């Protein structure tokens, strides 16, 4: 998959957010191989809470910012059936809100880079058609993939309630 990354204010220039996003993707494809398709393209926008608030209101009718927004463009069956040969396919768009990500990381007592990696992985899994809000089994399956990908990056289980194998 190719990530098309745009980094806006107020994301701190001290961190290479593009490298962080690429590392998160590389870890994720090890546990979600359906995303390891050279035809796939995902846009990833590192932006402000204000911009995410506008997107959330416009596209989801929720008048507030959130940590990450996912806008899938392929359904899960199409993703799973996608051959490796052919024209590029847009998997979807992600938008990551800086202030919310930073605040949540502080509340959890984790580095913002760890939380941002988690949110990118979480968002990519949503683009891949997984959803933690459709039931307990789906939530557990999605969280298991997240924790395995994060473990590859050396990031502890963000849910803190199980051993990663």
C-alpha positions as CSV (number, residue, x, y, z in Angstrom):
1,X,0.0,0.0,0.0
2,X,1.1,3.5,-0.7
3,X,0.4,6.2,1.9
4,X,-0.1,9.7,0.6
5,X,0.7,11.8,3.7
6,X,0.0,15.5,4.3
7,X,1.2,17.0,7.6
8,X,-0.4,20.3,8.7
9,X,-0.1,22.5,11.8
10,X,-0.1,22.0,14.7
11,X,1.8,18.7,14.3
12,X,5.3,19.2,15.8
13,X,8.0,19.2,13.2
14,X,10.4,17.5,15.7
15,X,8.8,14.1,14.9
16,X,9.0,12.6,11.4
17,X,5.3,11.7,11.2
18,X,5.6,10.3,7.7
19,X,8.2,7.8,8.9
20,X,6.0,6.9,11.9
21,X,3.0,6.3,9.6
22,X,5.0,4.2,7.3
23,X,6.4,2.1,10.2
24,X,2.8,1.6,11.5
25,X,1.7,0.4,8.1
26,X,4.6,-2.0,7.7
27,X,3.8,-3.5,11.1
28,X,0.1,-3.7,10.3
29,X,0.6,-5.6,7.0
30,X,2.4,-8.3,9.0
31,X,-0.9,-9.1,10.8
32,X,-3.4,-7.9,8.2
33,X,-1.9,-9.1,4.9
34,X,-4.9,-8.0,2.9
35,X,-3.5,-4.5,3.2
36,X,-0.2,-5.6,1.7
37,X,-1.3,-4.9,-1.9
38,X,0.8,-2.6,-4.1
39,X,-2.4,-1.3,-5.8
40,X,-3.8,0.2,-2.6
41,X,-3.5,3.9,-1.9
42,X,-4.6,5.6,1.4
43,X,-4.4,9.3,2.1
44,X,-3.4,10.2,5.6
45,X,-3.9,13.8,6.9
46,X,-2.2,14.9,10.1
47,X,-4.3,17.9,11.0
48,X,-5.9,20.0,13.7
49,X,-8.9,19.3,15.9
50,X,-10.6,22.2,14.2
51,X,-10.3,20.5,10.8
52,X,-11.3,17.1,12.1
53,X,-14.3,18.8,13.7
54,X,-15.4,20.2,10.4
55,X,-15.0,16.8,8.7
56,X,-16.8,15.0,11.4
57,X,-19.7,17.4,11.3
58,X,-19.9,17.4,7.5
59,X,-19.5,13.7,6.8
60,X,-20.7,12.0,10.1
61,X,-23.2,14.6,11.5
62,X,-21.2,14.7,14.7
63,X,-20.5,18.2,15.8
64,X,-17.2,17.6,17.7
65,X,-13.6,16.6,17.0
66,X,-12.4,13.1,17.4
67,X,-9.0,11.4,17.4
68,X,-9.1,9.8,14.0
69,X,-11.6,9.7,11.1
70,X,-11.7,6.9,8.5
71,X,-13.4,7.3,5.2
72,X,-13.4,3.9,3.4
73,X,-13.7,3.7,-0.3
74,X,-13.6,-0.1,-0.8
75,X,-15.8,-2.6,1.1
76,X,-14.1,-5.6,2.8
77,X,-15.1,-8.1,0.2
78,X,-13.7,-6.0,-2.6
79,X,-10.5,-5.6,-0.6
80,X,-10.1,-9.3,0.0
81,X,-10.8,-10.0,-3.7
82,X,-8.4,-7.3,-5.0
83,X,-5.7,-8.8,-7.3
84,X,-2.2,-7.5,-7.1
85,X,-2.1,-6.6,-10.8
86,X,-4.1,-3.7,-12.1
87,X,-4.7,0.0,-11.7
88,X,-4.4,1.8,-8.3
89,X,-7.3,1.5,-5.9
90,X,-8.1,4.0,-3.3
91,X,-8.7,2.2,0.0
92,X,-9.8,5.5,1.7
93,X,-8.8,8.6,3.7
94,X,-7.7,9.0,7.3
95,X,-7.5,12.3,9.3
96,X,-5.7,12.4,12.6
97,X,-6.4,15.3,15.0
98,X,-3.3,16.6,16.8
99,X,-4.8,18.2,19.9
100,X,-7.0,15.2,20.7
101,X,-4.2,12.7,20.0
102,X,-1.9,14.7,22.2
103,X,-4.4,15.1,25.0
104,X,-5.3,11.4,24.9
105,X,-1.7,10.4,25.0
106,X,-1.1,12.5,28.1
107,X,-4.2,11.1,29.8
108,X,-2.9,7.5,29.1
109,X,0.6,8.4,30.1
110,X,2.1,7.3,26.8
111,X,4.3,9.1,24.2
112,X,2.2,10.9,21.6
113,X,4.1,8.9,18.9
114,X,2.8,5.7,20.4
115,X,-0.7,6.9,20.5
116,X,-0.5,8.3,17.0
117,X,0.8,4.9,15.7
118,X,-2.1,3.2,17.4
119,X,-4.6,5.6,15.9
120,X,-3.1,5.1,12.4
121,X,-3.3,1.3,12.8
122,X,-6.9,1.6,14.1
123,X,-7.9,3.8,11.2
124,X,-6.3,1.6,8.6
125,X,-8.2,-1.4,10.1
126,X,-11.4,0.6,9.7
127,X,-10.5,1.3,6.1
128,X,-10.0,-2.5,5.7
129,X,-13.6,-3.0,6.7
130,X,-13.2,-3.9,10.4
131,X,-15.4,-2.3,13.0
132,X,-15.2,-2.5,16.8
133,X,-18.8,-1.1,17.1
134,X,-20.6,-4.0,15.5
135,X,-20.2,-6.4,18.4
136,X,-17.9,-7.7,21.1
137,X,-16.3,-10.4,19.0
138,X,-15.5,-7.9,16.2
139,X,-14.1,-5.5,18.8
140,X,-11.9,-8.2,20.3
141,X,-10.6,-9.2,16.8
142,X,-9.8,-5.7,15.8
143,X,-8.1,-5.0,19.2
144,X,-6.0,-8.2,18.8
145,X,-4.7,-7.0,15.4
146,X,-3.9,-3.6,16.8
147,X,-2.0,-5.0,19.7
148,X,-0.1,-7.4,17.6
149,X,0.9,-4.7,15.1
150,X,1.9,-2.3,17.9
151,X,4.0,-5.1,19.6
152,X,6.0,-5.4,16.3
153,X,6.7,-1.7,16.8
154,X,7.7,-2.3,20.4
155,X,4.6,-0.4,21.7
156,X,2.8,-1.9,24.7
157,X,-0.8,-3.1,24.5
158,X,-2.8,0.2,24.7
159,X,-5.8,-1.7,26.2
160,X,-3.5,-3.1,28.9
161,X,-5.6,-6.1,29.7
162,X,-4.0,-9.0,27.8
163,X,-0.8,-10.7,26.9
164,X,0.3,-10.3,23.3
165,X,1.4,-13.4,21.5
